[in-house]
């Protein structure tokens, strides 16, 4: 018969040492006449029925470790995973407001731009028409201004009636209104003040090119056009710009963790391929729970000054909640699983005697696991060696 070894905290001993010991333990349990093994321990059982006790001989207790269930003051951390996305509050599209073909493209994907920088030029008759309308309105304004000045001078000399001056002033006000109205299309087209000043000069040629300018400062993350492409006003998306110094991490948390998290909680994030730690803030907690996964979406606004975080990159996040509570906990080694995969512990009812008890567990921290039900503060549970006790009870 081959000799097998069993690992125990007192050292490595032959199985022939442990198996007779198990038999001794089994005999000890059977000989304990005041103990009766039952299937459960719910409140519906009679008061005189107690869980079966497992007795460990005194010479073997030295190999076991018994600890008391104690409360701990933890700052609860909620762990999740997520994917990087562009910050929608700092991401926008560059769309032209005129129809026509693209004549020049000045930037490519990955280019860094400032707000107002030209991205491409479009050749469009819409620009010529808008400039011509403005130039005509401006000419009428200047002409009516001269008329008003002349009429006021004649009125001071008594050469004209007051109604003539008032009529000239009305015409001048109408001309001012036309100028303001003609400026609106130019502003919509993104024509700057220098180009408008150039349009006022008589005898100069009006350029048909219109610049599509960057609405924000950031990085060109998508280029959606090509040279010569015919674009439509207000419909064709030319570029996607984003300020990637701040990104969003889209994650999910289980519904049991919802009471713990708050908008504004600090978050630390890591990526398996990098040793850099990123800092963020919980910016949004969803208003629904996915019935399939029992999770709620959360959004983490993350600082990304070096640009290491890229869209769709995977990260692991730890939400440092502000919740602190006295949590009953025992060592992780004290919690085992029964044949139904439910958590159990071995509670010491008296020296050397243990009873199996079902518990409900929570989060883990620093080698401890939280016990949410099934155990009271101060009760002693078996920690190191509990696995051998479970094995011994299973073979009886």
ABEGO torsion letter per residue (X at the ends): XBBBBBBBAAEBBBAAAAAAAAAAAAAAAAABAABBBBABABAABBAABBBBBBBBBAAAAAABBBBBBBBBBBBBBBBBBBBBBBBAAABBBBBBABBEBBABBABBBGBBBBBGBBABBBBBAAAAAAAAAAAAAAAAAAAAAAAAAAAAAAAAAGABBAAAAAAAAAAAAAAAAAAAAAAAAAAAAGBBAAAAAAAABBGBBBBABBBBBBABBEBBABBABBBGBBBBBGABBABBBBBAABBBBBBBBBAAAAAABBBGBBBBBBBAABABBBBBBBABBBABBBAAAGBBBBBBBBBBAAGABBBGBBBBBBBBBABBBBBBBBBAAABBBBAAGBBBBBBBABBGBBBBBBBBBBBBBGGBBBBABGBBBGBBBBBBGAAAAAAAAAAX
